[in-house]
Amino acid sequence: MHFQILLWVVASVLLIASCAPSRNPQTPGVDQVTNAPLTISPLTAVPPIEDYGCYRPYGEVSIWNVPLDWSKARFHPKSDAMMDAFFKSDSWIGADTSRYAANIYFVTNKTPLRPVTLWVKRSFRNAIDDFSVQFGEPGATVWVPLPQDAQPAPGTDGELVVINQDTGEEWGVMNGEIDNQGQWYAGGVYRYHIQNSGIPPKGFAHRGAGIGSFAGIVRPCEVERGYIGHAVTIAYDSPCAPEVCQANNWPAVVPPFTKTDGEGRWQFDIPEGARLVIRPEIPKNEIAKACSGVKGCIVWVLNMQEYGGFIVDNSGHPKTYAEGDATANWDNNVWSAGMLRNIPPSWYAVIDWNYPSTTLR
């Protein structure tokens, strides 16, 4: 009798295992995480990262991680006109983390996979490397490692980022919603890898400039230690529409970024992918005064002098992106929505994309 029970238990476990989605797809032509017709490489090729405490994603020579070289960098000849267009509706850059700011979760291979159903016309984007994007079926269900308490950020963007510490996978959810039964729905889901370049291949199409939600995000640990150490992300209403850019003989999107959602009609609206900076001659004591001593403001402005920030999205107000409140638990005395309000618009400038602005180390 005991032997029969044992056989039944073993058989049940094997059946459950055979139905569970695999975390390391191996079967050619089928992504076992999403059940979509994909061919991807095993994720064990890249060793896991042991300490994610304040880990800087993407490679050391990533465009996000190489500081400006002020012996090379130049301001664009139309920088002042572009900054006037940038601040045409509001004269300061917001930093609100209560909404439209991605919540960030760190998981392991032990975190259960949960189904996320895509809207009818939306597809899963798989870009585990920087060479190609593979697409799932529109409206398919994607199995994502999601903690039980995970929540998309408030606001229509509904963003969420998940980093698998065992594999280095970066998962992103856009327009995420959870119904009364706890079922997840989303307007977009992607998979990328944090040891890639930070610029996914053309066709990725998650955020406006074709990047994921983790790139350029400011995290509490970065502010606490006193430096961010990478370029940040910036949005405004609105980067130039392609035809407006082209009328100025500008690119519709500045390489290596691959797409734009710009709709701006002002003559000097800025292309997505352009790099904004704080002028390097502004002294630290003036920065501290303009920031009223708020650490997050000081750290952000100093970082804009060293790394700058890329325009990557369209938004209703000039803003920079930091981790959402639900996971960051920001102290309002350290980081707040209006902390950059008193930074003079004249401190900002646009780097000329026609010349090198960094030196690879």
Secondary structure as UniProt FT lines:
FT   HELIX           2..19
FT   TURN            28..29
FT   TURN            32..35
FT   HELIX           43..45
FT   TURN            60..61
FT   TURN            63..65
FT   TURN            70..72
FT   TURN            77..78
FT   HELIX           79..86
FT   STRAND          103..107
FT   TURN            109..110
FT   STRAND          113..118
FT   TURN            120..121
FT   STRAND          125..126
FT   STRAND          134..135
FT   TURN            138..139
FT   STRAND          141..145
FT   TURN            148..149
FT   TURN            156..157
FT   STRAND          160..164
FT   TURN            165..167
FT   STRAND          169..174
FT   STRAND          177..178
FT   TURN            180..181
FT   STRAND          184..186
FT   STRAND          188..193
FT   TURN            194..195
FT   TURN            202..203
FT   TURN            208..209
FT   TURN            215..216
FT   HELIX           220..225
FT   STRAND          232..236
FT   HELIX           242..247
FT   TURN            248..249
FT   TURN            255..256
FT   TURN            267..268
FT   STRAND          275..278
FT   TURN            280..281
FT   HELIX           284..290
FT   TURN            291..293
FT   HELIX           295..306
FT   STRAND          309..314
FT   STRAND          319..320
FT   HELIX           325..328
FT   TURN            332..334
FT   TURN            337..342
FT   HELIX           345..347
FT   STRAND          348..351
FT   TURN            353..354
//
